[in-house]
């Protein structure tokens, strides 16, 4: 099933891990990397197709 909200693709500068996260829940929040605990940075985001 496709998400009904904006999605953000985030990456960790510390270890290179990437993750697809819900943009509205992570906006303005430092999300820790699950592998090394450094903060993940938003690389890009997109809206669900209409």
C-alpha distances in whole Angstrom, upper triangle without the diagonal:
4,7,9,12,14,14,17,18,21,23,26,30,31,30,27,24,21,18,14,15,14,17,18,19,21,23,26,26,27,24,26,25,24,26,30,29,30,28,25,25,23,23,21,18,16,15,11,13,14
4,6,9,11,10,14,15,18,21,24,28,30,28,25,22,19,16,12,13,12,14,15,17,18,20,24,23,25,22,24,24,23,26,29,28,28,26,23,23,20,20,18,15,12,11,8,9,11
4,6,8,8,11,13,16,20,23,26,28,27,25,22,18,15,11,10,8,11,12,13,15,16,20,20,22,20,22,22,22,25,27,26,26,24,21,20,18,18,16,13,11,9,7,10,11
4,7,9,13,15,18,22,25,28,30,30,27,24,21,18,14,13,10,11,11,13,15,16,20,21,23,21,24,24,24,27,30,28,28,25,23,22,19,20,17,13,11,8,6,9,10
4,6,10,13,16,20,23,26,28,28,25,23,19,16,12,11,7,8,8,10,12,13,16,17,20,18,22,22,23,26,28,26,26,23,20,19,16,17,14,11,9,6,6,10,11
4,7,10,13,17,20,23,25,25,23,20,17,14,11,9,6,6,7,10,11,11,14,16,18,17,20,20,21,24,26,24,23,20,17,16,12,13,11,7,6,4,6,10,12
4,7,10,13,17,19,22,22,19,17,13,10,7,6,5,5,8,10,10,11,14,15,16,14,17,17,18,21,22,21,21,18,14,13,10,11,9,5,6,6,8,11,14
4,6,10,13,16,18,18,16,14,11,8,6,5,6,5,9,10,8,9,12,13,13,12,14,14,16,18,20,18,17,14,11,10,6,7,6,4,7,9,11,14,17
4,7,11,13,16,15,13,11,7,6,5,6,9,8,12,13,11,12,14,14,14,12,14,13,14,16,17,17,16,13,10,9,6,6,5,6,9,12,13,16,19
4,7,10,12,12,10,8,6,5,6,7,10,10,13,13,10,11,13,12,11,9,11,9,12,13,14,14,12,10,6,5,4,5,7,9,12,15,17,20,23
4,6,9,9,6,6,4,6,9,10,14,13,17,16,13,14,15,14,12,10,10,8,11,11,12,12,10,9,5,5,6,6,10,12,15,18,20,23,26
4,5,6,5,5,6,9,12,13,16,16,19,18,14,16,16,14,11,10,9,6,9,9,9,9,7,7,4,6,9,10,13,15,19,22,24,27,30
4,6,6,8,10,12,15,16,19,19,22,21,17,18,18,16,13,12,11,9,13,12,10,11,8,8,7,8,11,11,15,17,21,24,27,29,33
4,6,8,11,14,17,18,21,21,24,22,19,20,19,17,14,13,11,9,11,9,7,9,6,8,9,10,14,14,18,21,24,27,29,32,35
4,6,9,12,16,17,21,21,24,23,20,21,21,19,16,14,12,9,10,8,7,10,8,10,10,12,15,15,18,21,24,27,29,31,35
4,6,10,14,16,19,19,23,22,19,20,21,19,16,14,13,9,11,9,10,12,10,11,9,11,13,12,15,18,21,24,26,28,32
4,7,11,13,16,17,21,19,17,19,20,18,15,12,11,7,8,7,9,11,10,11,9,11,12,12,15,17,19,22,23,26,30
4,7,10,13,14,18,17,14,16,18,16,14,12,12,9,10,10,12,13,12,11,8,9,10,9,11,13,16,19,20,22,26
4,6,10,11,15,14,12,14,16,15,14,11,11,9,10,11,13,13,13,12,9,10,9,10,11,12,14,16,17,20,23
4,7,9,12,12,11,13,16,15,15,12,13,12,13,15,17,16,16,14,11,11,9,10,10,9,11,13,13,16,20
4,6,9,8,7,10,13,12,12,10,12,12,12,15,17,16,16,13,11,11,9,11,11,9,11,12,13,17,19
4,6,6,6,9,12,12,13,11,14,15,16,19,20,19,19,16,13,13,11,13,12,9,10,11,11,15,17
4,6,5,6,9,10,12,11,15,16,17,20,21,19,18,15,13,12,9,11,10,7,9,10,12,15,17
4,6,6,9,10,13,13,16,18,19,22,23,21,20,17,15,14,12,15,13,11,12,11,13,17,18
4,6,9,8,11,10,14,15,16,20,21,18,18,15,14,14,13,16,15,13,14,14,16,19,21
4,6,5,8,7,11,13,14,18,18,15,15,12,10,10,9,13,13,12,14,15,17,20,23
4,6,8,9,13,15,18,20,21,18,17,13,12,11,9,13,12,11,13,14,17,20,22
4,7,9,13,15,18,21,20,17,16,12,12,11,10,14,14,14,17,18,21,24,26
4,6,9,12,15,18,17,14,13,9,10,10,11,14,15,15,18,19,22,25,27
4,6,9,12,15,14,10,9,6,7,8,10,14,15,16,19,21,23,27,29
4,7,9,12,12,9,8,5,6,8,10,13,15,15,18,20,22,26,28
4,6,9,8,5,5,4,6,9,12,15,17,18,21,23,25,28,31
4,5,6,4,5,6,6,9,12,14,17,18,21,23,25,28,31
4,6,6,8,9,9,13,15,17,19,20,22,25,25,29,32
4,6,8,11,11,14,16,18,20,22,25,27,28,31,34
4,6,9,10,14,17,18,21,23,26,29,30,33,36
4,6,9,12,15,17,20,22,25,27,29,32,35
4,7,10,13,15,18,20,24,26,28,32,35
4,7,10,13,16,17,21,23,25,29,32
4,7,9,12,14,17,20,22,25,28
4,6,9,11,15,18,21,24,27
4,6,8,11,14,17,20,23
4,7,11,14,17,19,23
4,7,11,14,16,19
4,7,10,13,16
4,7,9,12
4,6,9
4,6
4
